[in-house]
Amino acid sequence: MKVIMTGWEEGMKKVSLSMLQTECLGLPLKEAKSNVDRLLAGEEVELHIVTLEKAQNFVKEARSLGVVCKIVR
């Protein structure tokens, strides 16, 4: 299961997105911050998530923080 973060909306909560990645996906803070920086630079960021339920929860939370993202099976 993959989640692809494709963009962001004005006012995106960068720190909260880093924390979401560490808490929900278990990523190291350095990697999570790098993902946020890449997203802000216009790159798509692909995250591998073990279950559909975790992917759905991540997407729901990420969208509430201002991230444009989708699940790819």
N, C-alpha and C positions, 0 to 999 in steps of 0.2 A: 504494500500500500504506500502511495506517495502523496504528499501534499506539496503543491507548488505555489510559492508566494510570488505573484507576478507584478505587484505594484503596491502603492500605498496612497492613502488619502491625506489631504492636508490635516495636520493636527495629530498624526499618528503618534502613539505613545511608544517611543523607542525603548526606553528602559523597561517598561512593562512587557514589551515583546521579547526582550532578552530574557527576562525572568520567566515568562511563559514557556520559552523553549527549555530552560534549565529545569523548571519544576515539572512540566508535563512530559517532556521527551528525554530528560536526563542528560542533556547536552552540557558540556563544560561551558562556563560563562564566556571564556575567550572565543569559543566557536559560535556561541549564540550571538555575541556582539558582532562578530565578523559577518554573520548572516544578515544582521540588521544593516550593517554598513554597506554590504553588497546590494541589498534591496534598495537602499536609499540612492545608490549609484546607478540604478536602473537595470540591474541584473535580476534574472529570475533565480529564485533559490528553491532547490528541491530538497525536501526532507523525507526520509524513509521512516514510516511509522508502522509498528507491528500489527495493530488491529484497526478495523474500520471504526470501532467505537472511539478509540483514542484519536484517530484522525478527525472524526466528526467533532469531537470536543475541542480539539486544537483549532480547527477552522472556525468554529463558533466564537471561541474566545479571541482569536486573532482578528476576526472581522470586527469585533466590538472595540478593538484597539486601533482600527483604521487600516488594516492590511487587506489587500485584494488577494484572495487565494482560492484554490480549488483542490479537490481530491481527484487523483488519477489512480485507477485500479489497474 
